[in-house]
C-alpha cells in the first residue's frame, strides 16, 4: 500500500512539473512574456484570441495555438516555437524557418527586465482598452509637443482620441491610477500627469523606448482643423501619429535621412555570440546566426516614409560600437 501511494505521489509531482497545454486555460498562456534564448531576450505578448506579437519594435507578429499538448507559436518571419508550461515557465524549442535546426528556449512572465512596453491588454489581443475615468477638464483640443515637433490632437469625453494631422490615427484615453494614458492604434502610448495645462509626461513607442513630451491647449500654432466640438463628441476620424506627433517635421530636412543612412551603414547591432548581423535600410536586423539566415521581404507594413519609420523606431535601434541609438546619432550630428 505504501509503495502504491508513493508511486501515485510521484506521478502527480511529475505531471505538475510539465502540464500539457490542453489541460490549461487560455489565461495561463495569454499576456506578456519574455522570450529567453541564451543571453538574448525579447518582450512578447500572446492574446486570448490566438494573436502574438513581439514588443521589440520590429513589427514581428504571429499566431499561437495548442497542438498535441504543446503551445505552438508561429511567427511571421518563419520561426516556430513549441513550448510546454512548467512551473509558470514556458519551456521548449525554437525551430528555424523550414525546419533548419532548433535550439532550447524559455518564456517567463514579463517583469520588465527585457524592455518593451507592457501590452496593457491583460492577456488580450495586445490592444489596450480604456478602463479609467475621462475628466472633463482634459477633454477638447490639445497640441502635442515633442522637441521641435507638434501635432494637433483631440480627446473626447467618451474616451476616444484622434490626431487632426490628416494621417488617420485614432486611439483611446483615460485616467488610470492618477496617470492620463493615451493608447494609439499604431502601438504608441502616452503617459501624462493630469493638469489643466500643460500635460507633461512621456511617449512610449511600440518597442518600449520613450522620450519626454508635453501637451498644451490648442492655440492654432500647430495647424490641424479644430474639432469644433465641446469636449465630448466623437469627432472626425482623421489624423495620425508616429508615437505622439507628426514626424514629418524632422524628415523635411534632407540632412536627417543622410545621417540615418550613415548610422545604418556603420552601426553594429547588439547580438548574441556567433551572430553576423546588420541593419538593413528600414532598420530591420538581417544576417546569419549559427543555425539560420535572417532575411526580410519588402518594406514594413506602414504608411510612414522610411525617414519617419526610422525616427519612430529610433530608440530601439541601438549600436554596440559606440554610435548610440539612431536618434542620438542624428541629433549629435545635425547642423
Secondary structure, DSSP 8 states (H G I E B T S, - for coil): -HHHHHHHHHHHHHHHHSB-GGGS-GGGT-EEEEEEETTEEEEEEE-TTSEEEE-SSS--EEEEEEETTEEEEEETTS-EEEEEEETTEEEEEEE-GGG--EEEEEEEE--STT------STTSSS-----SB--GGG-EEEEEEETTEEEEEEE-TTSEEEE-SSS--EEEEEEETTEEEEEETTS-EEEEE--SS-EEEEEE-TTS-EEEEEEEE--STT------S-TTS--------SSSS-SHHHHTSHHHHHHHHHHHHH------TT-EEEE-TTS-EEEE-SS-EE---SS-S-SS-HHHHHHHHGGG---SSS---HHHHHHHH--
